[in-house]
Amino acid sequence: MKGPILFLGIGGSGMSSLAHMALDLEIPVIGYDKKSSEATEFLQERGSTIYHSIETIPLDGMQMVVYSSAINDKHKDVFDTIKGLGIPLKHRSEFMHLLVSKQKSISVAGSHGKTSTTTMVSQILTEKGFDPTIMIGGDTSLLQKRGGKIGSGNFAVYESDESDGTFLGHKAEYRLLTNIDNDHLDYYKTRERLEDAFFEYMGFQSAGETILFCGDPGIKAVLQSKHKDLAFHKGFHISLLVTEDIVKEEWFQNLQNHWANQITTILYKLGKDELTFQLGNETYRLTLPYPGVHYLTNGLVALTCAFRIGISPNDSIAILSRYIGVKRRQEILGQWKAVTVVDDYGHHPTEIKMVIQSLKDKHATKGKLHVLFQPHRFTRTKLLLEDLANSLLGADFLYLLPIYSAGETPIPGITSMSFLPFLEANPPKMLSGELTADLEILKQNLKPGDLLLCLGAGNVRDWGVSLLSEPEAR
């Protein structure tokens, strides 16, 4: 047996998924993460060795070192040592490609909805007996407490993360794109560079299938501005998910006329709790067990991919009607004194607005919506401050936690207090970040029938879990 693989930042959602995939292949796994978590504890249960001090890791006999973008210049000395020993050093995206190189790849990209859409595609393929390899950046009951597994089938389904540009190395046979929005501008610097990266991901000059949700303003804007320059590879096919309004637009008609033999157009219409779409001469109706139009559009992208593979829309619709969901996506944690506690990973203005609106619609006749928001990263807060504040205005009651740094160095003048000038219409309660004191404030304001939404990509979930450990929780 070859030596172990070392995963630096193994507690991250993507890295832990890859580590589980390595374990499936019976490769010994050693991991580093600065703190213990449910993810690292489960990896230990499966036989991994986890270190919390990077300097103490034995490197002798290591087969490979895999790192994430979260491992930064602070660890330059360790990287230099690894290189000096001649140990191969791979970014997580490179390692994933090694794992799936013998299968047909289905790549899912987008500013939002990657995890949900990847899970939907994976659930359809799994229930249809394809046994795919799966890499999801989140926990789902489909995989029982982990986000990655090696399958014996012909397909591999994975998320393509645009945050550091490495998703452009994902040369998949099937490329899915849900939306384009202003995020990770700390990396791309400008909206134009972000759009150029997504345009390159679409792969018009490559063989394979691309599925684009053109109802998204970001995707539509890119196609509209670049359609005159498009030239399709002869082995390329594209599915465009569009509304009647888009079909009537000149740029779209020109695109269709030019490349009719390589385009499948799927016309859809959104209702409050359902999505209807036309495929060929048939009309279909999609519903899901989770509220929110974003889940419906993600579902349309997923079932279009399944259709192109050869799975009937009716079969996919039946499977998605029992969509299992993903941990930290409108996840109901429990109840405290008839207050429903929900946890959600949303941390970008678009995501925040969608989840607040979805839960308000669902909860409208019951009680008030209390939103406990934890801003994520100083850079994102600085770049999107006003948009973040505006996205929170739908809350009946708003509470702000200190910014979750995610390892970033604080930016002078950027704190949770920076939100206040934009929230005068709905002044928030400022919390300290100290659990016991914060819970007392929450308990004083919550009433039976209310809903508490713990919102953010950091550890805001801990406040909901702690509330549920209080007396009279169930």
HELIX and SHEET records of a PDB file:
HELIX    1   1 SER A   13  ASP A   24  1                                  12    
HELIX    2   2 GLU A   38  GLU A   45  1                                   8    
HELIX    3   3 ILE A   54  THR A   56  5                                   3    
HELIX    4   4 ASP A   73  HIS A   75  5                                   3    
HELIX    5   5 LYS A   76  GLY A   84  1                                   9    
HELIX    6   6 ARG A   92  VAL A  100  1                                   9    
HELIX    7   7 LYS A  114  GLU A  127  1                                  14    
HELIX    8   8 THR A  166  GLY A  169  5                                   4    
HELIX    9   9 LEU A  185  TYR A  188  1                                   4    
HELIX   10  10 ARG A  191  MET A  202  1                                  12    
HELIX   11  11 PRO A  217  LYS A  226  1                                  10    
HELIX   12  12 HIS A  227  ASP A  229  5                                   3    
HELIX   13  13 GLU A  244  VAL A  247  1                                   4    
HELIX   14  14 GLU A  250  HIS A  258  1                                   9    
HELIX   15  15 ALA A  260  GLN A  262  5                                   3    
HELIX   16  16 VAL A  293  ILE A  309  1                                  17    
HELIX   17  17 PRO A  313  LEU A  320  1                                   8    
HELIX   18  18 PRO A  349  HIS A  363  1                                  15    
HELIX   19  19 PHE A  378  SER A  391  1                                  14    
HELIX   20  20 SER A  416  PHE A  422  5                                   7    
HELIX   21  21 LEU A  435  ASN A  445  1                                  11    
HELIX   22  22 ARG A  461  LEU A  468  1                                   8    
SHEET    1   A 5 THR A  49  TYR A  51  0                                        
SHEET    2   A 5 VAL A  29  TYR A  32  1                                        
SHEET    3   A 5 ILE A   5  LEU A   8  1                                        
SHEET    4   A 5 MET A  64  TYR A  67  1                                        
SHEET    5   A 5 LEU A  89  HIS A  91  1                                        
SHEET    1   B10 ARG A 146  LYS A 149  0                                        
SHEET    2   B10 THR A 133  THR A 140 -1                                        
SHEET    3   B10 PHE A 155  GLU A 159  1                                        
SHEET    4   B10 LYS A 104  ALA A 109  1                                        
SHEET    5   B10 TYR A 174  LEU A 177  1                                        
SHEET    6   B10 GLY A 208  PHE A 213  1                                        
SHEET    7   B10 PHE A 236  VAL A 242  1                                        
SHEET    8   B10 ILE A 263  LEU A 270  1                                        
SHEET    9   B10 LEU A 275  LEU A 279 -1                                        
SHEET   10   B10 GLU A 282  LEU A 286 -1                                        
SHEET    1   C 6 GLU A 331  TRP A 336  0                                        
SHEET    2   C 6 VAL A 339  ASP A 344 -1                                        
SHEET    3   C 6 LEU A 451  LEU A 455  1                                        
SHEET    4   C 6 LEU A 369  PHE A 373  1                                        
SHEET    5   C 6 PHE A 397  LEU A 400  1                                        
SHEET    6   C 6 LYS A 429  MET A 430  1                                        
END                                                                             
